[in-house]
């Protein structure tokens, strides 16, 4: 009788975990993918600061010039991250 109660308890726990895993699976796979569109809008002037949306590796090596971003130094590890 003692083993029967343990077996029933384990069955309830297992079915609860199975339900949670099934809900998690449905939630993760039923969502539509989110597509964010980002567009750079560079001013038509010249300036050193590329903008708050960007992380320029060696900030002083980059500039915005006539609506384009330019790297002023041709060396390794010059990156511009969004």
C-alpha positions, 0 to 999 in steps of 0.5 A: 500500500505504501508503494502504491501511494508513492507511485501515484505521487510520482505519476502526478509529479511527472504529469505536472512536469510534462505539462510544464515542458509542453507549455514551454515548448508551445510558447517558444515555438508558437511566437512569430519571429520579431524583425526589427529594422534599423536605418542609419540617418547620417547628417550631410555635414562633417563631424567626428561623433558617429552617433549614440547608436554606435560604438566606434573602436577608437572613437577618434578614428571615425567621422561622418562626412556627407552622409557616410561613415568613414574610418580615418585610419587604416590599421587593425581593430577598427570596428563600428558596432551597432 
